[in-house]
């Protein structure tokens, strides 16, 4: 190693810029996000506390304590997707995540549709998480929750997130890091206390179905309860959304993605385990008599004051989750606009003096706020739109997994600093099989007494979003306006040109 730390950092930044230029872009983002800060962005987006606490009661009632194992199984499945993403982002570390990856793997039309679906899914997720914060703030401050109060709280939360994001990447990284520490420490302390002092169930309860069955079989009930895990394990892709704000992204971002799955998944499983074993009366939860077991557990364990302190930690998790989601959405819009793929591109691709896409950030706050405001007039409509959040993200994920398979079939051989080598194709196929199975499980109708449009709401919203996107794409042809490279992943492999991978990797190592 030679030179001062400042000189080495400058050389590393120069090599990152050189790699980006080789990919056809230049960037004015501030590359100030460390590995742990990048990971924190993915962790707070995944948010174990938000995911577990929000769905715990519903899924425990649906499948009983064995719902715990869905976190492990789905975590392994999402890890396969994460590994595929790691190979792609390592070679194409471009802001915007799934959109630029799809563009390089397959082409402009494929990328446009991926970006369209993912953008709407992110906006719906922001709205859903913001609305979900309402009951926890009400519990913390001691007032009765209501649908209108939840809407007003959500709007304030989105406004706060937008303001924090507009300050710049450094504040985003610090808030994400603070959120990660609060959430992890909170999960460990609360979970540890529950396990040591408030355990009402034996560990064997994790294998007790309590005679829950659907048409004589427990499997459908377990699959319904597994929605807890399905709604939990995404967020790792957000690490790649800020690729141009992270030094040495080809190496750091795949690692941060895997860390998000490992640490986020472990934290979620620990929180879920602690809550299950702390349920005072499991039969009441399964019978539907205790519809909010989380509040029951926390009130019994910590009393009025202590439970409010726990709710304060939960609120930090909600705030940091919305912040990370909005950061991901704004970088996607920025990447879309930089390639002239969307109306208002000249505004959306602008970076402010703080080196953030300010207009894109505002749009990624306004759209979720409008979705939230629909709740003042059409509560069912908001629930349907928010229900699209998870399925939309899973669809976008699988479009990338399929895109990677298409590129491999054409001859693409990943050449970034992170590759799976000979295992790449097998992992890619396994990720596709898992993802398709997860999507089928999510959209499967489970309320035979409900109206058909409620049972099939996820399918309907997905068809509407993708149909509208396809129609707009065919009529306006937005993909034809930009000149950025597209569909060239396999050509780089065929020509032996690995400037985006090995050459830049060697240069960075020299800078070290």
C-alpha positions in Angstrom: 0.0 0.0 0.0 1.3 3.4 -0.9 0.3 7.1 -0.4 -1.8 8.7 2.2 -5.3 7.5 3.1 -6.7 10.6 1.3 -4.8 9.8 -1.8 -5.9 6.2 -1.8 -9.5 7.3 -1.4 -9.2 9.7 -4.2 -7.7 7.0 -6.5 -10.5 4.6 -5.5 -13.1 7.3 -6.4 -11.4 7.9 -9.7 -11.5 4.2 -10.5 -15.2 4.1 -9.6 -15.8 7.0 -11.9 -13.8 5.3 -14.6 -15.9 2.1 -14.2 -19.1 4.1 -14.5 -17.8 5.9 -17.6 -17.1 2.5 -19.2 -20.7 1.7 -18.6 -21.8 4.8 -20.4 -22.5 7.2 -17.6 -21.0 10.0 -15.5 -22.2 10.9 -12.1 -22.1 13.8 -9.6 -23.3 11.8 -6.7 -21.3 12.0 -3.4 -19.6 8.6 -2.9 -19.7 8.8 0.8 -21.7 5.7 1.8 -19.6 3.1 3.6 -20.2 -0.7 3.5 -22.1 -0.6 6.8 -24.1 2.5 5.8 -25.1 0.8 2.5 -26.1 -2.3 4.4 -28.1 -0.2 6.9 -30.1 1.2 4.0 -31.1 -2.4 3.0 -31.6 -3.5 6.6 -34.0 -0.6 7.4 -35.8 -1.1 4.2 -36.2 -4.8 5.1 -37.0 -3.7 8.7 -37.4 -6.8 10.8 -39.3 -5.0 13.5 -41.8 -3.4 11.1 -42.3 -6.7 9.2 -42.6 -9.0 12.2 -44.8 -6.8 14.4 -47.1 -5.8 11.6 -48.1 -9.3 10.5 -47.4 -11.3 13.6 -51.0 -11.6 14.9 -52.5 -12.3 11.5 -50.1 -15.0 10.5 -50.0 -16.6 14.0 -53.8 -17.0 13.9 -53.6 -18.4 10.4 -50.9 -21.0 10.9 -50.1 -21.2 14.5 -46.5 -21.2 16.0 -45.0 -23.2 13.1 -45.3 -20.0 11.0 -41.9 -19.3 12.6 -40.2 -21.7 10.1 -41.5 -19.8 7.1 -38.9 -17.1 8.0 -36.1 -19.6 7.6 -37.4 -21.2 4.4 -38.3 -17.9 2.6 -35.0 -16.4 3.8 -33.1 -19.2 2.0 -35.2 -18.7 -1.1 -34.6 -14.9 -1.2 -30.9 -15.5 -0.6 -30.9 -17.3 -4.0 -32.4 -14.1 -5.6 -29.9 -12.0 -3.7 -27.0 -14.0 -5.0 -28.2 -13.5 -8.6 -28.6 -9.7 -8.0 -25.1 -9.7 -6.5 -23.5 -10.9 -9.8 -25.5 -8.4 -11.8 -24.8 -5.3 -9.6 -21.1 -6.2 -9.4 -20.7 -5.9 -13.1 -23.3 -3.0 -13.5 -23.1 -0.8 -10.4 -25.4 1.9 -11.7 -27.9 3.9 -9.6 -31.5 2.8 -9.9 -31.0 -0.9 -9.2 -33.4 -3.2 -11.0 -34.1 -0.9 -13.9 -30.4 -0.5 -15.2 -29.8 -4.2 -14.5 -32.7 -5.2 -16.7 -31.5 -2.7 -19.4 -28.1 -4.3 -19.6 -29.2 -7.9 -19.3 -32.1 -7.9 -21.8 -32.9 -4.5 -23.4 -34.8 -1.2 -23.2 -38.4 -2.5 -23.4 -37.8 -5.1 -20.7 -36.1 -2.5 -18.5 -38.9 0.0 -18.9 -41.5 -2.6 -17.7 -39.3 -3.6 -14.8 -38.8 0.0 -13.7 -42.5 0.7 -14.1 -43.7 -2.2 -12.0 -41.0 -1.6 -9.3 -41.7 2.2 -9.1 -45.4 1.6 -8.4 -44.6 -1.2 -6.0 -42.2 1.1 -4.1 -44.8 3.9 -3.9 -47.4 1.5 -2.6 -44.9 0.1 -0.1 -44.1 3.6 1.2 -47.8 4.3 1.6 -48.4 1.0 3.3 -45.6 1.3 5.8 -46.5 5.0 6.6 -50.1 4.0 7.3 -49.0 1.1 9.3 -47.1 3.4 11.7 -50.3 5.0 12.9 -51.4 2.4 15.5 -47.9 2.2 17.0 -47.7 6.0 17.4 -51.1 6.0 19.0 -50.0 3.3 21.4 -46.8 5.3 22.2 -48.7 8.6 22.8 -51.7 7.0 24.5 -54.6 8.0 22.1 -57.1 5.8 20.4 -56.1 4.9 16.8 -58.5 5.6 13.9 -58.4 5.3 10.2 -58.3 9.1 9.7 -55.6 9.5 12.4 -53.5 6.8 10.6 -53.8 8.8 7.4 -52.6 12.1 9.0 -49.8 10.3 10.7 -48.7 8.7 7.4 -48.7 12.1 5.7 -46.5 13.6 8.4 -44.2 10.6 8.2 -43.8 10.9 4.4 -43.2 14.7 4.7 -40.5 14.1 7.4 -38.8 11.4 5.3 -38.8 13.7 2.2 -37.2 16.5 4.2 -34.5 14.2 5.6 -33.7 12.7 2.2 -33.4 16.1 0.6 -30.6 17.1 3.0 -28.2 14.7 1.3 -26.6 11.2 1.1 -24.6 11.7 4.3 -27.7 12.3 6.4 -29.5 9.4 4.7 -26.6 7.1 5.6 -26.5 8.3 9.2 -30.2 8.1 9.8 -30.2 4.6 8.2 -27.3 3.6 10.4 -29.1 5.0 13.5 -32.2 3.2 12.5 -30.3 0.0 12.1 -28.7 0.3 15.5 -32.0 1.2 17.2 -33.8 -1.6 15.5 -31.2 -4.3 16.1 -30.6 -3.3 19.8 -34.3 -3.0 20.3 -35.0 -6.4 18.8 -32.2 -8.0 20.9 -33.2 -6.3 24.1 -36.9 -6.7 23.8 -36.6 -10.3 22.4 -34.1 -11.2 25.1 -36.2 -9.9 27.9 -39.2 -11.7 26.6 -37.3 -15.0 26.3 -35.8 -14.7 29.8 -38.6 -13.2 31.9 -41.9 -13.6 29.9 -41.7 -17.0 28.3 -45.1 -18.7 28.6 -44.6 -21.3 25.9 -42.2 -24.2 25.5 -39.9 -24.4 22.5 -41.8 -27.4 21.4 -44.8 -25.1 20.6 -42.9 -24.3 17.3 -44.0 -27.7 16.1 -47.6 -27.6 17.4 -50.2 -26.9 14.8 -53.0 -26.7 17.4 -55.1 -28.8 15.0 -55.3 -26.0 12.4 -56.2 -27.4 9.0 -57.9 -26.5 5.8 -59.8 -29.3 4.1 -58.0 -31.8 6.4 -54.5 -30.5 5.7 -52.2 -28.2 7.6 -50.1 -27.2 4.5 -52.6 -24.6 3.2 -52.6 -23.0 6.6 -48.8 -22.9 6.8 -48.6 -21.4 3.3 -51.1 -18.7 4.3 -49.0 -18.0 7.5 -45.8 -17.8 5.4 -47.0 -14.5 4.1 -45.2 -13.1 7.1 -41.9 -14.2 5.6 -42.8 -13.3 2.0 -43.6 -9.7 3.1 -40.3 -9.6 5.1 -37.4 -10.5 2.9 -37.0 -7.7 0.4 -34.9 -4.6 0.8 -31.5 -6.0 -0.1 -32.0 -4.6 -3.6 -32.0 -1.1 -2.2 -28.2 -1.5 -1.5 -27.8 -1.4 -5.3 -30.1 1.6 -5.8 -27.4 3.8 -4.4 -24.5 2.2 -6.3 -23.1 5.5 -7.4 -23.0 6.8 -3.8 -20.9 3.9 -2.6 -17.1 3.5 -3.1 -16.0 0.3 -4.7 -19.6 -0.8 -5.4 -18.7 -3.9 -7.4 -17.4 -5.5 -4.2 -19.2 -3.8 -1.4 -22.8 -3.9 -2.6 -23.1 -7.6 -3.2 -21.6 -8.1 0.3 -24.1 -5.5 1.8 -27.0 -7.4 0.1 -26.0 -10.7 1.6 -25.5 -9.0 5.0 -29.0 -7.7 4.7 -30.4 -11.2 4.3 -28.2 -12.7 7.0 -28.5 -10.1 9.7 -32.0 -8.9 8.8 -33.3 -12.5 8.6 -31.7 -13.5 11.9 -33.2 -10.4 13.6 -36.6 -11.2 12.2 -36.5 -14.8 13.3 -35.3 -13.8 16.8 -38.1 -11.2 17.2 -40.7 -13.7 16.0 -39.4 -16.5 18.2 -39.5 -14.2 21.3 -43.1 -13.1 20.5 -44.3 -16.6 20.0 -42.9 -17.9 23.2 -44.3 -14.9 25.1 -47.9 -15.4 24.0 -49.8 -15.9 27.3 -52.8 -17.7 25.7 -52.1 -19.3 22.3 -55.6 -20.7 22.0 -57.2 -17.2 22.2 -54.9 -15.9 19.4 -55.8 -18.8 17.1 -59.5 -18.5 17.9 -59.4 -14.8 17.0 -60.2 -13.7 20.5 -56.9 -11.9 20.9 -56.5 -10.0 17.6 -53.5 -7.9 18.7 -51.2 -10.3 20.5 -48.1 -8.0 20.1 -49.8 -5.3 22.2 -51.0 -7.9 24.7 -47.4 -9.3 25.1 -45.8 -5.9 25.4 -48.4 -4.6 27.9 -48.0 -7.8 30.1 -44.2 -7.7 29.9 -43.4 -4.0 30.2 -46.5 -2.3 31.6 -47.8 1.0 30.3 -44.6 3.0 30.4 -42.2 0.2 29.2 -44.5 -0.7 26.3 -44.5 2.9 25.2 -40.7 2.9 25.2 -40.8 -0.2 23.0 -43.2 1.5 20.7 -40.8 4.4 20.4 -38.2 2.0 19.1 -40.8 0.6 16.7 -41.5 4.2 15.5 -37.8 4.7 14.7 -38.0 1.6 12.6 -41.0 2.9 10.7 -39.3 6.2 10.0 -36.0 4.7 8.9 -37.9 2.2 6.7 -39.9 4.9 4.9 -36.7 6.9 4.5 -34.9 4.0 2.9 -37.9 3.1 0.6 -38.1 6.7 -0.6 -34.4 6.9 -1.3 -34.7 3.7 -3.4 -37.7 5.1 -5.3 -36.0 8.4 -6.0 -32.9 6.7 -7.4 -35.0 4.6 -9.6 -36.8 7.7 -11.0 -33.4 9.4 -11.4 -32.1 6.4 -13.4 -35.2 6.3 -15.5 -35.0 10.0 -16.3 -31.3 9.9 -17.0 -32.0 7.5 -19.9 -34.9 9.7 -21.0 -37.4 6.9 -20.2 -40.1 9.0 -18.5 -42.1 12.2 -18.8 -40.3 15.1 -17.1 -36.9 13.5 -17.4 -35.1 16.9 -17.6 -36.4 17.6 -14.1 -36.2 14.2 -12.5 -32.6 13.7 -13.5 -31.4 16.9 -11.8 -29.1 16.7 -8.8 -29.4 19.4 -6.2 -26.5 21.2 -4.5 -26.6 18.4 -1.9 -26.0 15.9 -4.7 -29.4 14.2 -4.4 -32.2 13.9 -7.1 -34.4 16.5 -5.3 -37.3 16.5 -7.8 -37.3 12.7 -7.9 -37.4 12.7 -4.1 -40.3 15.0 -4.0 -42.2 12.9 -6.6 -41.5 9.8 -4.6 -43.1 11.5 -1.6 -46.1 13.1 -3.4 -47.3 9.9 -5.1 -47.3 7.8 -1.9 -49.0 10.7 -0.1 -51.8 10.7 -2.8 -52.3 7.0 -2.3 -52.6 7.6 1.5 -55.1 10.4 0.9 -57.3 8.0 -1.0 -58.1 6.5 2.4 -60.1 9.6 3.2 -62.6 8.6 0.5 -62.0 4.9 -0.4 -60.5 2.8 2.4 -60.8 -0.4 0.4 -59.0 1.1 -2.6 -56.0 2.0 -0.4 -55.9 -1.6 1.0 -56.0 -3.0 -2.5 -53.2 -0.6 -3.8 -51.0 -1.4 -0.7 -51.7 -5.1 -1.3 -49.9 -4.6 -4.7 -46.7 -3.5 -2.9 -45.2 -6.9 -2.2 -46.4 -8.7 -5.3 -45.1 -5.9 -7.5 -41.7 -6.1 -5.9 -41.6 -9.9 -6.3 -42.7 -9.6 -10.0 -39.9 -7.0 -10.6 -37.4 -9.3 -8.8 -38.4 -12.3 -11.0 -38.1 -10.2 -14.2 -34.5 -9.6 -13.2 -33.9 -13.3 -12.5 -35.5 -14.2 -15.9 -33.4 -11.4 -17.5 -30.2 -13.0 -16.1 -31.2 -16.3 -17.5 -31.9 -14.8 -20.9 -28.5 -13.1 -20.8 -26.8 -16.3 -19.8 -28.5 -18.1 -22.7 -27.0 -15.6 -25.0 -23.6 -16.0 -23.6 -23.3 -13.6 -20.7 -20.7 -14.6 -18.2 -20.7 -12.3 -15.1 -17.3 -10.5 -14.9 -17.7 -8.2 -11.8 -15.7 -8.5 -8.6 -18.4 -10.9 -7.3 -19.4 -14.0 -9.3 -20.9 -17.4 -8.5 -18.7 -19.1 -11.0 -19.9 -22.5 -12.2 -22.8 -22.3 -9.7 -24.3 -19.2 -11.3 -26.7 -21.0 -13.7 -27.9 -23.4 -11.1 -28.5 -20.7 -8.5 -30.3 -18.6 -11.2 -32.7 -21.5 -12.0 -33.3 -22.2 -8.4 -34.1 -18.5 -7.7 -36.6 -18.5 -10.5 -38.3 -21.7 -9.2 -38.5 -20.2 -5.7 -39.8 -16.8 -7.0 -42.5 -18.2 -9.1 -43.7 -20.4 -6.2 -43.7 -17.4 -3.9 -45.8 -15.3 -6.3 -48.3 -18.1 -6.7 -48.6 -18.4 -2.9 -49.1 -14.7 -2.5 -51.9 -14.4 -5.1 -53.7 -17.6 -4.1 -57.3 -16.8 -3.1 -57.9 -17.6 0.6 -61.2 -16.1 1.4 -63.9 -18.2 -0.2 -66.7 -16.1 1.3 -65.4 -12.8 0.0 -66.2 -11.2 -3.3 -64.1 -12.4 -6.3 -62.4 -9.0 -6.7 -61.1 -9.2 -3.2 -59.9 -12.7 -3.5 -58.0 -11.8 -6.7 -57.1 -8.2 -5.8 -53.3 -8.9 -6.1 -53.7 -10.4 -9.6 -56.1 -7.6 -10.6 -53.7 -4.8 -9.5 -50.8 -6.5 -11.1 -52.7 -6.9 -14.4 -53.8 -3.2 -14.3 -50.3 -1.9 -13.5 -48.5 -4.0 -16.1 -51.3 -3.5 -18.7 -51.2 0.3 -18.3 -47.4 0.2 -18.5 -47.4 -1.9 -21.6 -50.0 0.3 -23.3 -48.1 3.4 -22.4 -44.9 1.8 -23.6 -46.4 0.8 -27.0 -48.1 4.1 -27.7 -45.5 6.6 -26.4 -42.3 4.5 -27.0 -40.4 6.1 -24.2 -37.6 3.5 -24.5 -36.6 5.0 -27.9 -35.7 8.4 -26.6 -32.5 7.7 -24.8 -29.2 6.5 -26.2 -27.7 4.7 -23.2 -26.3 1.2 -23.7 -28.8 -1.6 -23.5 -28.8 -5.4 -23.9 -25.0 -5.6 -24.1 -24.2 -7.9 -21.1 -23.7 -11.0 -23.4 -21.8 -8.9 -26.0 -19.3 -7.9 -23.3 -18.8 -11.6 -22.6 -18.5 -12.5 -26.2 -16.0 -9.8 -27.0 -14.0 -10.5 -24.0 -14.3 -6.9 -22.9 -14.5 -6.8 -19.1 -13.8 -3.1 -18.4 -16.7 -3.1 -16.1 -15.4 -6.0 -14.1 -11.8 -7.3 -13.9 -10.0 -4.3 -15.3 -11.7 -1.9 -12.9 -11.2 -4.4 -10.1 -7.5 -4.5 -10.8 -7.3 -0.7 -10.9 -9.0 -0.4 -7.6 -6.8 -3.0 -6.0 -3.8 -1.0 -7.2 -5.3 2.1 -5.6 -5.4 0.3 -2.3 
